[in-house]
Amino acid sequence: MKDYLGTDTVVSQLREDGLLVIRINRPEVANALNGATSRAMEAIMNSAETDPAVRAIVVTGTGKVFCAGEDLSELSEGGECQTVTEHGFGGLTARLCSKPVIAACNGSAAGGGMEIALSCDMVVAAENAKFGCTEVGLGIIASTGGIVRLARDIPRKHCMELLLTGKKIKAPEALELGLINYVVPADQVLERAIELAEECLRNAPLALKWTKYLVRAADQMDEGDAMRYCDAAYRFLERTADGIEGPAAFVEKRPPVWQGR
């Protein structure tokens, strides 16, 4: 693995197979993001988005906490947030990334940390991890994706309970609500997230990209429009180099060689 625009507070390494592992590295403050750390994550994600060498991304934290949200000691004198970048908190919560992004929650995710986890495509959590949009207890709201994504992802009553009480729930309950994919022992979290990423890496980059776009778009369309959009995307993909390579490799009983075009 080689360094990929890493800093003291964001360890970022790219593997030869295209897996980028981003690790928030502020364990002394429960991996809360300050402005510099959030901007560093924005820069890493911006580069990863356009870099064909990056094919999947895992986000995790150092130590026993995934991310405690914003470092409140860095609020401006007027109380303004200093950590929201062009693409949201940590460069993630307002980003429609074209590549698979997996959160490896090695510990609790609260406030903005919860919003980062919600913005990822898949989430693997430690057995002892807790999740919560705790912002209301600070006189603010989960404005960088927490409210919107919870309202779309889980039943209304559960959504209201989480957002209005600011309570934290344990990983098994988050799994039951459909907020995360897997609950594993703490020492297996990163390993399981990497396994998921490797499963994605076996597939065609353009197909992954368009699948993500279509899933997001389907939430905002009626069924007929969504089906027509999917069909148009399929007609485009079947004429690409990868769309031709995949069926040929299957017929010839060999691994496909993806070109991302």
C-alpha positions, 0 to 999 in steps of 0.5 A, a space after each residue: 500500500 502507498 500513501 494517497 494524499 495522507 496527512 497526520 490526521 487522515 491516514 490514506 493508503 491505496 492498494 495495488 488492486 485499487 482499494 483506497 483505505 481512509 482512516 481518521 486519525 485523531 483518537 485523542 478526541 474520539 476522531 472528531 473532525 476539525 476543519 483541517 481534517 475535514 478539508 483533507 478528507 475532501 481533497 482525498 475524495 476529490 482525487 479518488 473520484 477522478 482517479 481510475 486507479 481508485 476503484 473502491 473506498 473504505 473509511 474507518 477510524 483509529 482506536 476504539 471510536 469511528 468518529 464522534 462528529 465535529 470537533 466543537 472546540 473549533 466552532 467560530 466565535 459566532 458558533 458557525 461550523 468549520 468542518 463542512 466542505 464542498 461535499 459535506 462533512 468530511 467531504 462525504 455527506 453531500 457527495 454522490 461518489 461513483 465508486 463503492 464506499 464502505 464504512 468500517 465502524 470500528 467503534 461508535 459513530 455519533 453526530 457527524 460521524 453517524 452522518 458519514 456512516 449513513 452516506 456510505 453505501 455499506 456499513 460494517 460495525 463492531 459489536 460494541 459500536 453505537 450510532 446516533 444523531 445527537 445534534 439536538 442535544 447541542 441545539 443544532 440538527 443533523 443537517 449534513 444528511 442525517 435527517 434526510 437519509 434517516 427519513 428515507 431509510 427507516 420507518 417514520 416512527 423510528 426516524 423520529 425517535 432517533 432524531 428527536 431524542 438524540 439517543 444512541 442505539 447499539 449496533 445490533 439494533 442499527 442492523 435490525 433497522 437496516 442502517 448497517 450491513 454487518 455486526 462483527 467483533 471489533 477486531 474483524 471490522 476492517 477485515 470484513 469491510 475490505 472483503 466487501 470491497 474486494 467483492 466489488 472490485 471483481 465487478 466492472 467499474 462502469 457497471 458499479 458507477 451506473 448501479 449507484 446512480 440508478 439506485 439514487 435516482 430510483 428514489 426520486 422517480 415513479 416506477 415506470 420512469 425508473 425502469 426506462 432510465 435503467 433500460 437506457 443505462 443498460 443499452 449504453 453499458 452493453 456497447 462499452 468495452 467492459 459490456 462486451 468483455 464481460 459476456 465474452 469472458 463468461 463464455 470463454 470461462 476466464 476472468 474478465 479484464 476490465 478497462 473502465 470504459 
